[in-house]
Protein backbone atom coordinates (compact mmCIF):
# COMPACT_ATOMS: atom_id res chain seq x y z
CA UNK A 1 0.00 0.00 0.00
CA UNK A 2 1.50 3.30 -1.05
CA UNK A 3 0.45 6.64 0.29
CA UNK A 4 1.60 10.06 1.34
CA UNK A 5 2.87 11.56 4.55
CA UNK A 6 2.79 15.36 4.61
CA UNK A 7 3.62 18.29 6.84
CA UNK A 8 2.10 21.61 5.81
CA UNK A 9 2.67 25.16 6.91
CA UNK A 10 5.82 24.66 8.97
CA UNK A 11 7.11 28.09 9.99
CA UNK A 12 10.73 29.02 10.64
CA UNK A 13 12.69 32.19 11.20
CA UNK A 14 15.89 31.60 9.25
CA UNK A 15 18.79 33.36 7.58
CA UNK A 16 18.53 32.41 3.91
CA UNK A 17 19.09 34.98 1.21
CA UNK A 18 21.53 36.54 -1.18
CA UNK A 19 21.53 39.98 0.45
CA UNK A 20 23.61 40.66 3.58
CA UNK A 21 20.62 42.08 5.49
CA UNK A 22 18.71 38.81 4.91
CA UNK A 23 21.57 36.80 6.35
CA UNK A 24 21.92 39.16 9.33
CA UNK A 25 18.33 39.80 10.43
CA UNK A 26 16.67 36.78 8.83
CA UNK A 27 13.16 36.35 7.54
CA UNK A 28 10.13 34.11 8.01
CA UNK A 29 9.80 31.01 5.86
CA UNK A 30 7.17 28.35 5.35
CA UNK A 31 7.83 24.73 4.38
CA UNK A 32 5.43 22.16 2.94
CA UNK A 33 6.59 18.61 2.32
CA UNK A 34 4.89 15.55 0.82
CA UNK A 35 6.55 12.14 0.96
CA UNK A 36 5.37 9.19 -1.17
CA UNK A 37 6.09 5.92 0.57
CA UNK A 38 4.98 2.33 1.04
CA UNK A 39 3.39 2.06 4.46
CA UNK A 40 1.87 -1.41 4.08
CA UNK A 41 3.85 -2.72 7.04
CA UNK A 42 2.89 0.20 9.26
CA UNK A 43 -0.80 -0.16 8.43
CA UNK A 44 -0.83 -3.94 8.88
CA UNK A 45 1.19 -3.99 12.11
CA UNK A 46 0.21 -0.61 13.58
CA UNK A 47 3.95 0.06 13.83
CA UNK A 48 5.61 3.44 13.36
CA UNK A 49 8.80 1.76 12.11
CA UNK A 50 7.05 0.85 8.86
CA UNK A 51 6.36 4.43 7.77
CA UNK A 52 7.80 7.93 7.65
CA UNK A 53 7.84 9.34 11.17
CA UNK A 54 6.77 12.95 10.80
CA UNK A 55 8.67 13.99 13.93
CA UNK A 56 11.87 12.78 12.26
CA UNK A 57 10.76 14.49 9.07
CA UNK A 58 10.34 17.76 10.98
CA UNK A 59 13.82 17.44 12.51
CA UNK A 60 15.37 16.95 9.06
CA UNK A 61 13.70 20.14 7.86
CA UNK A 62 14.58 22.05 11.01
CA UNK A 63 18.26 21.08 10.74
CA UNK A 64 18.47 22.39 7.17
CA UNK A 65 16.54 25.55 8.00
CA UNK A 66 19.07 26.25 10.78
CA UNK A 67 21.93 26.34 8.22
CA UNK A 68 22.09 29.70 6.42
CA UNK A 69 22.09 29.41 2.62
CA UNK A 70 22.04 32.00 -0.13
CA UNK A 71 19.53 30.11 -2.26
CA UNK A 72 16.22 28.47 -1.41
CA UNK A 73 17.08 25.93 -4.12
CA UNK A 74 20.00 24.75 -2.00
CA UNK A 75 17.81 24.26 1.06
CA UNK A 76 15.05 22.28 -0.69
CA UNK A 77 17.58 20.06 -2.47
CA UNK A 78 19.30 19.20 0.81
CA UNK A 79 15.99 18.45 2.53
CA UNK A 80 14.92 16.16 -0.33
CA UNK A 81 18.28 14.36 -0.30
CA UNK A 82 18.16 13.86 3.48
CA UNK A 83 14.64 12.41 3.31
CA UNK A 84 15.60 9.97 0.55
CA UNK A 85 18.71 8.95 2.51
CA UNK A 86 16.75 8.42 5.74
CA UNK A 87 13.97 6.16 4.41
CA UNK A 88 14.57 3.56 1.70
CA UNK A 89 10.80 3.03 1.30
CA UNK A 90 10.35 6.63 0.12
CA UNK A 91 9.72 6.68 -3.62
CA UNK A 92 9.38 10.45 -4.01
CA UNK A 93 9.50 13.66 -2.03
CA UNK A 94 8.18 17.13 -2.85
CA UNK A 95 9.49 20.08 -0.83
CA UNK A 96 8.17 23.63 -1.15
CA UNK A 97 10.00 26.46 0.62
CA UNK A 98 8.45 29.91 0.69
CA UNK A 99 10.07 33.16 1.81
CA UNK A 100 7.46 35.49 3.27
CA UNK A 101 7.59 39.13 2.17
CA UNK A 102 10.70 38.70 -0.03
CA UNK A 103 12.79 41.81 -0.67
CA UNK A 104 11.94 42.37 -4.34
CA UNK A 105 11.16 46.09 -4.27
CA UNK A 106 7.42 45.59 -4.38
CA UNK A 107 4.55 43.97 -2.54
CA UNK A 108 4.73 40.17 -2.59
CA UNK A 109 3.26 37.78 -0.03
CA UNK A 110 5.78 35.03 -0.69
CA UNK A 111 8.30 33.66 -3.14
CA UNK A 112 8.55 29.89 -3.43
CA UNK A 113 10.86 27.20 -4.71
CA UNK A 114 9.69 23.59 -5.10
CA UNK A 115 11.72 20.48 -5.78
CA UNK A 116 10.38 17.02 -6.61
CA UNK A 117 12.83 14.18 -6.20
CA UNK A 118 11.99 10.63 -7.30
CA UNK A 119 14.10 7.63 -6.37
CA UNK A 120 16.22 6.54 -9.30
CA UNK A 121 16.21 9.93 -11.04
MIVORO-511061 format. One record per residue (C-alpha): residue number from 0; x negated, y, z negated; residue in three letters. Coordinates in steps of 0.05 Angstrom, whole numbers. Layout:
BEGIN
(r NUM, (X, Y, Z), 'ALA')
...
***
This chain:
BEGIN
(r 0, (0, 0, 0), 'UNK')
(r 1, (-30, 66, 21), 'UNK')
(r 2, (-9, 133, -6), 'UNK')
(r 3, (-32, 201, -27), 'UNK')
(r 4, (-57, 231, -91), 'UNK')
(r 5, (-56, 307, -92), 'UNK')
(r 6, (-72, 366, -137), 'UNK')
(r 7, (-42, 432, -116), 'UNK')
(r 8, (-53, 503, -138), 'UNK')
(r 9, (-116, 493, -179), 'UNK')
(r 10, (-142, 562, -200), 'UNK')
(r 11, (-215, 580, -213), 'UNK')
(r 12, (-254, 644, -224), 'UNK')
(r 13, (-318, 632, -185), 'UNK')
(r 14, (-376, 667, -152), 'UNK')
(r 15, (-371, 648, -78), 'UNK')
(r 16, (-382, 700, -24), 'UNK')
(r 17, (-431, 731, 24), 'UNK')
(r 18, (-431, 800, -9), 'UNK')
(r 19, (-472, 813, -72), 'UNK')
(r 20, (-412, 842, -110), 'UNK')
(r 21, (-374, 776, -98), 'UNK')
(r 22, (-431, 736, -127), 'UNK')
(r 23, (-438, 783, -187), 'UNK')
(r 24, (-367, 796, -209), 'UNK')
(r 25, (-333, 736, -177), 'UNK')
(r 26, (-263, 727, -151), 'UNK')
(r 27, (-203, 682, -160), 'UNK')
(r 28, (-196, 620, -117), 'UNK')
(r 29, (-143, 567, -107), 'UNK')
(r 30, (-157, 495, -88), 'UNK')
(r 31, (-109, 443, -59), 'UNK')
(r 32, (-132, 372, -46), 'UNK')
(r 33, (-98, 311, -16), 'UNK')
(r 34, (-131, 243, -19), 'UNK')
(r 35, (-107, 184, 23), 'UNK')
(r 36, (-122, 118, -11), 'UNK')
(r 37, (-100, 47, -21), 'UNK')
(r 38, (-68, 41, -89), 'UNK')
(r 39, (-37, -28, -82), 'UNK')
(r 40, (-77, -54, -141), 'UNK')
(r 41, (-58, 4, -185), 'UNK')
(r 42, (16, -3, -169), 'UNK')
(r 43, (17, -79, -178), 'UNK')
(r 44, (-24, -80, -242), 'UNK')
(r 45, (-4, -12, -272), 'UNK')
(r 46, (-79, 1, -277), 'UNK')
(r 47, (-112, 69, -267), 'UNK')
(r 48, (-176, 35, -242), 'UNK')
(r 49, (-141, 17, -177), 'UNK')
(r 50, (-127, 89, -155), 'UNK')
(r 51, (-156, 159, -153), 'UNK')
(r 52, (-157, 187, -223), 'UNK')
(r 53, (-135, 259, -216), 'UNK')
(r 54, (-173, 280, -279), 'UNK')
(r 55, (-237, 256, -245), 'UNK')
(r 56, (-215, 290, -181), 'UNK')
(r 57, (-207, 355, -220), 'UNK')
(r 58, (-276, 349, -250), 'UNK')
(r 59, (-307, 339, -181), 'UNK')
(r 60, (-274, 403, -157), 'UNK')
(r 61, (-292, 441, -220), 'UNK')
(r 62, (-365, 422, -215), 'UNK')
(r 63, (-369, 448, -143), 'UNK')
(r 64, (-331, 511, -160), 'UNK')
(r 65, (-381, 525, -216), 'UNK')
(r 66, (-439, 527, -164), 'UNK')
(r 67, (-442, 594, -128), 'UNK')
(r 68, (-442, 588, -52), 'UNK')
(r 69, (-441, 640, 3), 'UNK')
(r 70, (-391, 602, 45), 'UNK')
(r 71, (-324, 569, 28), 'UNK')
(r 72, (-342, 519, 82), 'UNK')
(r 73, (-400, 495, 40), 'UNK')
(r 74, (-356, 485, -21), 'UNK')
(r 75, (-301, 446, 14), 'UNK')
(r 76, (-352, 401, 49), 'UNK')
(r 77, (-386, 384, -16), 'UNK')
(r 78, (-320, 369, -51), 'UNK')
(r 79, (-298, 323, 7), 'UNK')
(r 80, (-366, 287, 6), 'UNK')
(r 81, (-363, 277, -70), 'UNK')
(r 82, (-293, 248, -66), 'UNK')
(r 83, (-312, 199, -11), 'UNK')
(r 84, (-374, 179, -50), 'UNK')
(r 85, (-335, 168, -115), 'UNK')
(r 86, (-279, 123, -88), 'UNK')
(r 87, (-291, 71, -34), 'UNK')
(r 88, (-216, 61, -26), 'UNK')
(r 89, (-207, 133, -2), 'UNK')
(r 90, (-194, 134, 72), 'UNK')
(r 91, (-188, 209, 80), 'UNK')
(r 92, (-190, 273, 41), 'UNK')
(r 93, (-164, 343, 57), 'UNK')
(r 94, (-190, 402, 17), 'UNK')
(r 95, (-163, 473, 23), 'UNK')
(r 96, (-200, 529, -12), 'UNK')
(r 97, (-169, 598, -14), 'UNK')
(r 98, (-201, 663, -36), 'UNK')
(r 99, (-149, 710, -65), 'UNK')
(r 100, (-152, 783, -43), 'UNK')
(r 101, (-214, 774, 1), 'UNK')
(r 102, (-256, 836, 13), 'UNK')
(r 103, (-239, 847, 87), 'UNK')
(r 104, (-223, 922, 85), 'UNK')
(r 105, (-148, 912, 88), 'UNK')
(r 106, (-91, 879, 51), 'UNK')
(r 107, (-95, 803, 52), 'UNK')
(r 108, (-65, 756, 1), 'UNK')
(r 109, (-116, 701, 14), 'UNK')
(r 110, (-166, 673, 63), 'UNK')
(r 111, (-171, 598, 69), 'UNK')
(r 112, (-217, 544, 94), 'UNK')
(r 113, (-194, 472, 102), 'UNK')
(r 114, (-234, 410, 116), 'UNK')
(r 115, (-208, 340, 132), 'UNK')
(r 116, (-257, 284, 124), 'UNK')
(r 117, (-240, 213, 146), 'UNK')
(r 118, (-282, 153, 127), 'UNK')
(r 119, (-324, 131, 186), 'UNK')
(r 120, (-324, 199, 221), 'UNK')
***
